[in-house]
Amino acid sequence: MSNATNPDDLKLPTAPVVKIIKNAAGDGHNFSNEFKTAVARASAVFMLGTVDSALENANKDGRSTINAGDVVAAMAKLDHPQFQDKLNETLEAYRNKKAKQTKKGQK
């Protein structure tokens, strides 16, 4: 990674990580502290890789601003095409919501 951040130094807040884990697994599951730490570290590595790839894409296009399209492109570059459709759906919903808020504010 061209990024100066070391994933070993990055510590994600435990509470949001645990919330995501519990939402994904559903009720009736317990998680060891070691598991929580491993998932938090894996998440940090995933985020750093995504940011690095998105940054490369923006730099290649001569932009200093990383946008959502760069993140979608990073998923393909990092061999995670399964995330592209969900990301695009989420982005479309976000943009629609923002457009409705803008229209509402103009009235």
ROKEPA-36360 format. One line per 2 residues: number of its first residue (from 0); their letters; for each residue x negated, y negated, z negated of C-alpha. Coordinates in nm, 3 decimals. Each point is the difference from the previous one (the first is absolute). Example, Ala and Ser with C-alpha at 12.3 -4.5 7.8 and 13.67 -1.06 7.14 Angstrom:
<rs>
0) as) -1.230:0.450:-0.780 ~ -0.137:-0.344:0.066
</rs>
This chain:
<rs>
0) ms) 0.000:0.000:0.000 ~ -0.126:-0.344:0.081
2) na) 0.186:-0.131:-0.303 ~ -0.218:-0.078:-0.302
4) tn) 0.255:0.146:-0.243 ~ -0.096:0.335:-0.144
6) pd) 0.298:0.231:-0.063 ~ -0.169:0.124:-0.317
8) dl) 0.020:-0.354:-0.140 ~ 0.362:-0.053:0.097
10) kl) 0.250:0.082:-0.271 ~ 0.365:-0.018:0.092
12) pt) 0.246:-0.079:-0.279 ~ 0.120:0.328:-0.148
14) ap) 0.368:-0.090:-0.047 ~ 0.082:-0.061:0.369
16) vv) -0.196:0.309:0.105 ~ 0.190:0.216:-0.249
18) ki) 0.331:-0.151:0.113 ~ -0.074:0.087:0.362
20) ik) -0.109:0.352:-0.096 ~ 0.318:0.059:-0.204
22) na) 0.223:-0.137:0.276 ~ -0.169:0.227:0.254
24) ag) 0.011:0.315:-0.213 ~ 0.344:-0.043:-0.154
26) dg) 0.113:0.100:-0.346 ~ -0.137:0.290:-0.199
28) hn) -0.369:-0.042:0.075 ~ -0.285:-0.098:-0.228
30) fs) -0.336:-0.129:0.116 ~ -0.338:0.028:-0.167
32) ne) -0.212:-0.310:-0.051 ~ -0.258:0.154:0.231
34) fk) 0.265:0.032:0.273 ~ 0.107:-0.363:-0.046
36) ta) -0.361:-0.115:0.024 ~ -0.059:0.211:0.311
38) va) 0.309:-0.140:0.173 ~ -0.096:-0.356:-0.096
40) ra) -0.351:0.050:0.143 ~ 0.134:0.163:0.317
42) sa) 0.241:-0.292:0.040 ~ -0.285:-0.248:-0.038
44) vf) -0.207:0.181:0.262 ~ 0.301:0.009:0.236
46) ml) 0.063:-0.373:-0.048 ~ -0.364:-0.091:0.055
48) gt) -0.013:0.209:0.317 ~ 0.320:-0.158:0.127
50) vd) -0.122:-0.354:-0.072 ~ -0.337:0.072:0.161
52) sa) 0.161:0.136:0.316 ~ 0.255:-0.283:0.016
54) le) -0.279:-0.255:-0.048 ~ -0.197:0.154:0.286
56) na) 0.308:-0.026:0.222 ~ 0.054:-0.368:-0.089
58) nk) -0.369:-0.078:0.054 ~ 0.006:0.179:0.336
60) dg) 0.288:-0.227:0.103 ~ -0.184:-0.310:-0.127
62) rs) 0.238:-0.061:-0.290 ~ -0.083:-0.074:-0.362
64) ti) 0.351:0.090:-0.116 ~ 0.090:0.365:-0.042
66) na) 0.364:0.064:0.089 ~ 0.245:0.286:-0.032
68) gd) -0.076:0.117:0.354 ~ -0.361:0.052:-0.106
70) vv) 0.117:0.229:-0.280 ~ 0.216:0.202:0.240
72) aa) -0.294:0.028:0.240 ~ -0.223:0.108:-0.290
74) ma) 0.232:0.293:-0.070 ~ -0.059:0.133:0.352
76) kl) -0.373:-0.062:-0.019 ~ -0.022:0.178:-0.337
78) dh) 0.197:0.299:0.134 ~ 0.317:-0.077:-0.195
80) pq) 0.251:-0.040:0.285 ~ 0.273:0.144:-0.223
82) fq) 0.002:-0.332:-0.187 ~ 0.040:-0.218:0.309
84) dk) 0.375:0.055:0.049 ~ 0.079:-0.057:-0.367
86) ln) -0.217:-0.313:-0.005 ~ 0.169:-0.135:0.311
88) et) 0.345:0.068:-0.152 ~ -0.101:-0.173:-0.323
90) le) -0.142:-0.299:0.189 ~ 0.315:-0.032:0.210
92) ay) 0.218:0.004:-0.314 ~ -0.228:-0.261:-0.163
94) rn) 0.013:-0.226:0.306 ~ 0.380:0.032:0.024
96) kk) 0.034:-0.089:-0.367 ~ -0.227:-0.304:0.042
98) ak) 0.195:-0.111:0.309 ~ 0.329:0.021:-0.192
100) qt) -0.151:-0.200:-0.287 ~ -0.122:-0.264:0.244
102) kk) 0.344:-0.026:0.163 ~ 0.164:-0.019:-0.342
104) gq) -0.236:-0.281:-0.104 ~ 0.074:-0.200:0.316
106) k) 0.376:-0.011:-0.062
</rs>
